[in-house]
Amino acid sequence: MRKTLIGLAIIGLVIVGGLFVTRPTTVDASSFETLTGDPVAGELVFAATGCASCHSNAETKLGLAGGQSFQTDFGTFYAPNISQHPDEGIGSWNLTELASAMTHGTSPSGQHYYPAFPYTSYRSMQPQDIADLFAYLKTTDVEDTPSRGHDLSFPFNMRVTLGGWKLLYLSEGPWLEVGDDPILARGQYLVEVMGHCGECHTPRNALGAKQASAWLAGALNPSGSGRIPNITSSDDGIGGWSNDELLEYFLTGFTPDFDVVGGSMASVQSNLAKLPETDLQAIVAYLKATPPL
């Protein structure tokens, strides 16, 4: 009996210890206390991070009321309302709460967010960019549409399991060694972090984490229809595109074959077209520097 109790106590300690190690974490508030956001700069961050691509209204594709569905192997995720409504949206959030959500995947109430929200990419965002984004979001509309709960199967509907997932994968990346080249460094930040391109264009393992060996090499469409393209520098990717052709695609949506961007990439291209041309050139330089896969 005594040995059984000791064994149960050890198991209990292991469980408690595991929950402590994998508990939701937040940013250091002191890193944001002195920051003042610029809504004009924040509008560019908003475009670069593609917030509206997922969080726009599911029916009208306008506003930030959420509701768009995203099918995965783990179930269906629904983008939440991130408008300035104080209850249905994020209007009551402060800057550190937004930063904790974007870089730690932790909600203001202290829960884990699912990585369908690309915080593994946003993890490396600069505090000033988050402050600018926060300032811009404060200028957006109020939408009273309630957020819809995700439709996930067991055990993926248990948020507590996300702590272990984060322990394994939250700090993944950087994915490409760019050295001291400032243009490549800027391109890396736009592609790997703010633009979170790898979230769609990189295949995932059985646990839903991006496969480092196949960075940007294309992936099956989680909706089950078609394939998300390879965007590495190989001939199967964008290797045959010139720098000018890539730049033109980002600006206008037209491919070298006179086709036009479609599907979910249409909203991404629309966002990219709002960025300074120097940023688009940095993205081109980064993609051209990727290993051909």
C-alpha distance (Angstrom), angle and dihedral (degrees) to the residues before:
residue distance angle dihedral
M1 . . .
R2 3.78 . .
K3 3.82 91.5 .
T4 3.80 90.3 50.0
L5 3.80 91.3 52.5
I6 3.80 91.2 48.1
G7 3.81 90.1 49.6
L8 3.79 92.1 49.9
A9 3.80 90.1 47.8
I10 3.81 91.2 52.6
I11 3.80 91.3 48.6
G12 3.80 89.4 48.9
L13 3.80 91.7 50.7
V14 3.80 91.2 49.3
I15 3.81 91.0 51.4
V16 3.80 93.2 46.5
G17 3.81 90.8 45.8
G18 3.79 91.1 49.4
L19 3.78 91.9 50.2
F20 3.81 90.1 49.2
V21 3.80 93.7 50.4
T22 3.81 92.1 47.1
R23 3.81 97.4 41.0
P24 3.84 118.3 131.3
T25 3.80 112.0 -86.1
T26 3.79 132.0 -157.6
V27 3.80 137.6 -154.6
D28 3.77 124.0 -89.0
A29 3.80 101.7 -96.0
S30 3.81 91.4 -149.9
S31 3.82 89.1 69.0
F32 3.80 89.6 64.8
E33 3.79 104.8 32.0
T34 3.81 95.2 90.9
L35 3.81 96.9 41.2
T36 3.79 123.6 108.9
G37 3.77 115.9 -163.8
D38 3.80 124.2 -135.0
P39 3.83 111.1 -146.0
V40 3.82 92.3 -158.3
A41 3.81 91.3 56.3
G42 3.79 87.8 39.9
E43 3.79 91.5 60.2
L44 3.81 88.7 61.9
V45 3.81 90.5 47.6
F46 3.80 87.8 50.3
A47 3.82 89.3 54.5
A48 3.81 94.4 43.8
T49 3.80 93.2 50.0
G50 3.79 92.3 47.0
C51 3.82 96.1 -134.5
A52 3.79 94.2 157.8
S53 3.81 93.1 50.3
C54 3.80 90.2 71.9
H55 3.79 105.4 18.3
S56 3.80 101.0 48.0
N57 3.78 116.1 111.4
A58 3.80 111.2 -72.0
E59 3.83 92.5 -131.2
T60 3.79 106.6 31.7
K61 3.84 98.0 28.1
L62 3.80 86.0 -138.6
G63 3.78 132.1 108.5
L64 3.79 123.1 14.9
A65 3.80 101.0 -85.0
G66 3.81 93.2 124.1
G67 3.78 124.7 -152.1
Q68 3.80 100.7 136.9
S69 3.81 111.8 137.7
F70 3.80 126.3 -132.6
Q71 3.79 119.2 -166.1
T72 3.80 118.9 -148.3
D73 3.80 138.7 162.2
F74 3.80 87.6 -95.7
G75 3.80 97.5 52.2
T76 3.78 137.6 -81.8
F77 3.78 122.1 -45.4
Y78 3.81 123.3 -159.2
A79 3.80 120.7 -152.8
P80 3.81 110.1 -121.3
N81 3.79 130.0 -129.1
I82 3.83 108.1 -89.1
S83 3.79 96.4 173.3
Q84 3.78 122.1 122.1
H85 3.80 94.2 -93.0
P86 3.82 104.3 131.0
D87 3.81 94.8 -138.5
E88 3.81 109.1 21.6
G89 3.81 94.4 35.0
I90 3.81 136.2 26.9
G91 3.80 98.8 -83.0
S92 3.80 92.3 120.4
W93 3.82 95.1 50.9
N94 3.78 122.0 109.7
L95 3.79 126.2 -143.1
T96 3.81 96.6 -94.8
E97 3.81 90.6 50.7
L98 3.80 90.7 54.1
A99 3.80 89.8 46.5
S100 3.82 91.9 49.7
A101 3.79 90.5 50.2
M102 3.80 94.0 48.5
T103 3.79 99.8 42.2
H104 3.82 104.3 26.6
G105 3.79 102.5 26.7
T106 3.81 90.6 -124.4
S107 3.80 124.6 138.8
P108 3.82 123.9 -138.5
S109 3.81 87.6 -105.5
G110 3.81 90.6 56.5
Q111 3.80 100.2 -104.3
H112 3.79 129.0 134.7
Y113 3.80 116.2 -105.6
Y114 3.79 118.6 -140.8
P115 3.83 113.5 -109.5
A116 3.80 90.1 -118.1
F117 3.81 76.4 92.2
P118 3.84 97.3 69.8
Y119 3.79 99.0 -127.6
T120 3.80 90.3 137.7
S121 3.81 85.1 69.8
Y122 3.81 97.1 36.2
R123 3.81 87.4 50.6
S124 3.81 90.6 95.4
M125 3.80 98.2 45.8
Q126 3.79 116.0 134.2
P127 3.84 113.7 -109.1
Q128 3.81 91.4 -125.6
D129 3.80 91.2 55.4
I130 3.80 89.8 52.4
A131 3.81 90.5 48.1
D132 3.80 90.4 50.8
L133 3.81 91.0 48.0
F134 3.81 90.0 50.1
A135 3.81 90.3 52.2
Y136 3.81 91.3 50.4
L137 3.81 93.8 47.0
K138 3.80 87.7 56.3
T139 3.82 87.7 64.4
T140 3.81 94.9 54.1
D141 3.80 127.6 97.8
V142 3.79 130.0 -84.0
E143 3.81 115.8 -114.9
D144 3.81 120.7 -174.3
T145 3.82 97.2 -160.5
P146 3.83 109.9 127.7
S147 3.81 116.2 -124.4
R148 3.78 114.5 -108.5
G149 3.79 120.7 -125.6
H150 3.80 119.6 -115.7
D151 3.80 119.7 -102.5
L152 3.80 103.1 -134.7
S153 3.79 133.4 157.3
F154 3.83 125.4 -126.6
P155 3.02 128.0 -52.3
F156 3.82 92.8 15.3
N157 3.80 90.8 64.4
M158 3.82 89.2 67.2
R159 3.80 107.3 90.6
V160 3.80 92.3 -165.0
T161 3.82 88.4 73.7
L162 3.81 89.6 63.8
G163 3.80 91.2 74.0
G164 3.79 90.7 69.7
W165 3.80 90.9 45.0
K166 3.80 90.7 53.1
L167 3.79 90.8 48.3
L168 3.80 88.0 59.1
Y169 3.79 102.4 37.0
L170 3.81 115.2 13.3
S171 3.81 94.0 96.0
E172 3.81 96.9 45.0
G173 3.81 118.1 142.6
P174 2.99 161.6 4.0
W175 3.77 87.5 179.3
L176 3.81 103.7 -167.9
E177 3.80 130.3 41.6
V178 3.81 105.8 -129.6
G179 3.81 101.7 167.8
D180 3.80 118.6 -157.7
D181 3.80 97.6 -34.1
P182 3.84 104.9 127.1
I183 3.82 93.9 -156.8
L184 3.80 92.6 52.1
A185 3.80 90.0 44.2
R186 3.79 90.4 54.4
G187 3.79 90.5 46.1
Q188 3.77 90.5 50.3
Y189 3.80 91.3 52.0
L190 3.81 91.6 49.6
V191 3.81 95.9 44.8
E192 3.80 103.5 34.9
V193 3.80 100.3 32.6
M194 3.80 119.4 19.6
G195 3.80 97.9 22.0
H196 3.85 91.6 41.0
C197 3.82 88.9 -158.4
G198 3.79 92.4 162.2
E199 3.80 91.7 63.6
C200 3.81 89.3 77.2
H201 3.80 105.0 17.4
T202 3.83 97.9 52.0
P203 3.83 124.3 72.9
R204 3.79 118.5 -122.2
N205 3.78 135.6 -137.1
A206 3.81 126.0 -121.8
L207 3.81 90.8 -80.1
G208 3.79 94.1 51.5
A209 3.81 97.6 -104.8
K210 3.80 121.4 136.4
Q211 3.81 116.0 -99.8
A212 3.79 109.0 -121.0
S213 3.81 93.1 -157.1
A214 3.80 91.2 59.7
W215 3.80 101.2 41.8
L216 3.84 109.1 170.1
A217 3.82 91.3 -12.3
G218 3.80 93.5 128.4
A219 3.78 131.9 -97.6
L220 3.75 143.9 -144.2
N221 3.78 112.2 -84.0
P222 3.82 104.7 -108.2
S223 3.81 89.0 -141.5
G224 3.81 86.6 66.8
S225 3.80 94.9 -117.1
G226 3.81 119.1 111.0
R227 3.76 129.0 -40.7
I228 3.78 133.7 -72.3
P229 3.81 105.7 -122.0
N230 3.76 132.0 -107.8
I231 3.82 109.4 -108.1
T232 3.80 99.2 -178.7
S233 3.80 121.6 114.7
S234 3.82 93.1 -93.8
D235 3.81 124.5 113.4
D236 3.80 86.9 -107.5
G237 3.80 87.9 56.4
I238 3.78 129.1 34.0
G239 3.80 95.7 -48.9
G240 3.79 92.0 111.9
W241 3.80 93.3 51.3
S242 3.77 118.9 93.2
N243 3.78 120.3 -131.9
D244 3.80 89.7 -107.2
E245 3.81 91.7 51.1
L246 3.79 91.3 52.1
L247 3.78 91.1 47.8
E248 3.81 90.7 49.4
Y249 3.82 89.9 50.7
F250 3.79 91.6 53.5
L251 3.80 91.8 47.3
T252 3.81 100.8 42.1
G253 3.80 109.3 11.1
F254 3.83 93.1 -120.1
T255 3.80 119.5 131.5
P256 3.83 124.9 -145.6
D257 3.84 86.8 -101.2
F258 3.81 90.7 57.9
D259 3.79 91.4 -108.9
V260 3.79 119.2 135.2
V261 3.80 130.1 -125.9
G262 3.79 114.3 -97.9
G263 3.78 144.0 171.5
S264 3.78 119.9 29.4
M265 3.82 89.7 -23.5
A266 3.80 89.5 70.6
S267 3.80 92.8 74.0
V268 3.81 90.7 43.1
Q269 3.80 90.9 54.2
S270 3.79 90.2 46.9
N271 3.79 88.9 55.6
L272 3.80 93.4 45.9
A273 3.81 91.1 53.2
K274 3.81 88.5 63.5
L275 3.82 93.4 60.5
P276 3.82 124.2 93.5
E277 3.79 112.9 -90.1
T278 3.82 89.6 -118.4
D279 3.80 88.5 62.0
L280 3.80 91.7 49.4
Q281 3.81 89.9 49.9
A282 3.81 88.9 51.9
I283 3.82 89.8 52.4
V284 3.80 89.5 50.5
A285 3.81 91.3 50.1
Y286 3.80 91.4 49.8
L287 3.81 94.7 49.0
K288 3.80 90.9 47.6
A289 3.81 88.6 52.4
T290 3.81 95.0 55.1
P291 3.83 118.3 108.6
P292 3.82 110.2 -97.4
L293 3.79 106.4 -107.5
